[in-house]
Amino acid sequence: MTVQSMTGFARAEGMAAGCRFVWELRSVNGKGLDIRLRLPSGYEGLESAVRTRLSHHLARGNLQVSLSLSMSENRVEAVINEDALAAVLALRTRLGPEVIATGPMSLDSFLSIRGLVEFREAEEGPDIISERNAALLDGLDLAAKSLVAMRQTEGQALKTVLLGHVETIERLARTVEADPSRQPEEIARKLAGQIAALIQTGASLDRERLHAEAALLATKADLREEIDRLIAHGQAARDLLSVGGPVGRKLDFLAQEFNRESNTICSKSNSAAVTAAGIELKVVIDQFREQVQNLE
């Protein structure tokens, strides 16, 4: 499977039982799959089937779906008003030989009698309606597949961008790891200097307590766990992007974890270089998360 963007547009048109149709689908970001339909009057019965079909193709996104119809041919039928016809024939009979002698009534004569013949749009039988609905849903499937293809193309582009961000995050994590300030020896040297300065003030200080506090500070200043988690989260992001499918929410969670580790690095930093790397991490992570919002 490939990753998908949640933005895209698709259009499909065709013929269905004497009717020309056009489907248009527009998709933007969304927390779930939110489908908004605009169907012609009389086709509300298709709504459930439309939603079911679309849910087979898409998992997330705000989707606007519209269907336009135009009849390719006008089917008109003539309907005789039986009551009016019976009344005309009864009148003809009652008037007797004078009227009959004029000969049979012509079609023009029938049509000239108001209300005797009505012309209206032919009613469609259930077979035609079923055939048309099936063709409309097949057209919807084509539009949905086209939309998925567009979203996948954009998703591949986003995947490249996101992998670049992950690579930058891993590089910055290794920069922090390699900084001399986080080496145990350097941490111990700085703490020893601070303790010596306090002792030289002549203040009454408990040496054992000072060393215990120094050991605690040294432990808190160690960034090993944060660096390891950043690297692990980076690999998890790579795996998700490799597997594909609807991974947007999982990647958004990883973005939160990235941000948490970068905040901790900044708060624990005891050097300008590590702080600078931590700030750059936060910038890249924000960019990562912003792009993730576009993924299904």
N, C-alpha and C positions, 0 to 999 in steps of 0.2 A: 504494500500500500504506500501511497505517497501522501505527503502533507498537503492540506488545502488551505487556501486563503478563504475568508468569509465574504469577500467582495467579488461581484461579477455581474454580468448581464447575458441573457440568452433570449433568442427569438426563434420560434418555429411556426410555420404556416403550412396549410394544406387544404384538402377538400374532404368533406364528410357528408355523404348522402345529400348531395345537391347544395351544400352549404360550405362557404369558404371561411376558414378560421385562422386566427393568429393568436398564439400564446406569447406573452412577454414576461420574463422573470428577472427581477432585480434583487440582488443580495448584498447586505452590508453586515457589519459586526453585530453580534448579539450573544447574550449569555447562554441562550438555548436556541431551539428552533421555533421561531415565531413567524407563522405564515398568515399573511393578510391577503384575502382573496377579493377579486372584483370580477364577478361573473354576470353575464347578461341575464335579464329578467326571464324567468322560466327555466333556468338551468341551475337553480339553487340545489337541486337534488344531487348534483355532481360534487358538492363540496367535500363530503366525507371521503369519496374515492380519490379526489385530488390531494387531500392532505395525506392520505395513506401512501399514495404513489410518491409524493415528494419526500416523505420521511424515509423511504427506502433508499433514496439517493443522497440525502443530506442529514447531517447531525446537528449543526449549529448555524446560526445566522438569522437576521431579520429579513424575511423574504416577502417581497411584493409580487403578487401573481395576478395577471389580468388576461381575460379571454375576450376577443372581439369576433363577432360573427356577422356575415353578410350572405344573404341568399343569392345563389348564382342563377336561380330561375324562379319565377313566380308560378306557383301551382294554384290555379283558380278552378273552382267547381261551381256548376249551376245547381241551385237548390229550388225545387218547386214547392211553393206554399200549397200544400194539399187542401187545406180548408178553402183557400181562395179559388183553387181550381174547381173544387166541387161546387162552390157557389156559382162560378161562371157557367159550368156545364148545366147546372140546375136552371139557371136563368135562360140559357139557350133552349132547353127543353120546354120550359114554360111559355116562352115567346112563340113557339110553334113553327108552323110551316114557313112563315115569312122569313125567319132568320135562317132556317135550314136551307131554304131555297137559294140562299147566297152561296152555298157550297161549303166545303170543309174550311175550318179555321186554319189560316196559315201560321207558320212559326212567327212571322213578324207581328201578326195579330196577338199571339200569346205574349210576346215580349213587350208589346206596347201597353199591356194591362198592368198598371202599377201594383206592385206587391205580389204578383203571380210568380215571378221568377226572381230569385236573389242570387247575386254572384259574390262569392266569398272565398277566402284563402282555404285551400283544401286541408282538411284535418289529416294529420300524419298518424299512421298506425303504429302500434308498439314495436313492430319489427324495424321500421325505419328509425324510430327514436333510439332503439337499442344499438342499431348499426352506427348511427351518428355519435352516440356517446362513447362507444368503443373506439371510434376513430379519433375523437377528441382526446381521450385519455392516452392513446398511442402517440398523438402529437405532443402531449404534455411530457411523456417520457423522453421524447427526442429533445425537447427544450431543456429538461432537467439534466440529461447527459451532456448537452452542450455547455450548460452552466458549470457542471462538475469539471469538465475539461478545462474551462477557463480558470476556475478556482485552483485547479491543480497546477496549471502553468504558473500562476502567480505565487502559489504555495512553494514551488521549487525555487523561485527567485528569493522568497523570504527565507527559505531554508539556508541558502548560501549566505545571506546576510546574518542570520542567527548563528551559524557555525563560525563566521568571522568574529562575532562578539564573544562566543565561547572561547575561541582561541586567544583573544585579547585578555579575557578574564584569567585564563590559565597562565598566560605570560606574566601578568601583573602579580599573580599569586606566587610565581617562582621568583619574581623580583623581590617581593617581600621576604621570601624564604632565604634568599641569598644575601640580604642586607646584613652587614656586619653587626648592626646594633642589636639584632635579635639572637646572636650567639650567646650561649650560657656564660662564656668567659667575659664577654663585654657587659652583660647584665650584672654579673657579679662584681666586675671592676667599678661600675658606676655606683652600685649600692655600697660597696666598701668605701668609696670616696665620700659618699654622703654620710655614712656612719662615722667615719673618721672626723669629718668636719663637725658633727654634733658632739663627739667626745671631746674635741679640742676646745669647745666652748666652756668646759669645766662644769657643765650641768650634771646633776646627779642622774645618771642613766643606768639602767639595768642592762649589762652587756648581753646576757643570755636572751632577754626579751627583745633586744635590738636585733640579734641574729635570727631569732624566730620570725620577727616581722619582716626582716630582709628576705628570708627564705620564702615567706608567703608572697611578698611582692614579686619575687623572681618567678614564682609559679604563675601568678596572674599575668605577668608581662610576656610569658611564652605564647607565641602565636602558632605553635605546631598544629593544634587541633583545628584552628580556623583555616589554615592553609590546606590541610588534608581534606576538610569538608568542601572547600572551594573546588579542589581538584576532582573530588568525588561527584559533586553536583555537576561539574562540567562534563564528566563522562556520562552521567545519567541523561543530560540534555542531548548529547551526541547519540546515545542509544535511542531515545525517543524520536529524534528526527530521522534516524535511520529506519526505524520500524514504520513510521508514518501513521496515517489514520488521524482520527480526532484527538490530537495530543495537546491542543492549546491550553486546556485547563491545567494539565500536569506541568507544562512548561511555565505557566504563570506561577504555580506553587514553587517551582525551582527558582524563579526570579526573586520571589520573596526570601528564599533561603540564601541566595547569593547576597541579597541586600543585608540580611542579618549578619552574615559573616564579615562583610565589608565594614559595617558599623562597629563591630567588635574590634576589628583590626585598627580602625581609627582611634577608638577609645583607649586601646592598650599601647598604642605607638609611643615609643620613646625616642624617635628620631624624625627629622624633617622628611627624609627620603621615604620612610614607611608611610608617614601621613599623606605625602603626595601620591604615593601609589594607591593608598586607600581611597582618596578622593577621586582619583581617576577610575578606580574600580566602580565607585558609585555611579559615575557618569555613564560608563559602558553598560552597567546593569540596568539603568533607567532606559537606555536605548534598546536593550534586549527585551525588556518587559513591554515597552511600547509596541515593538514589532510583534511580540507574541499575541497581543490583543487582536491582531488581524487573522490569527490562525484558528481553524476549526478545532 
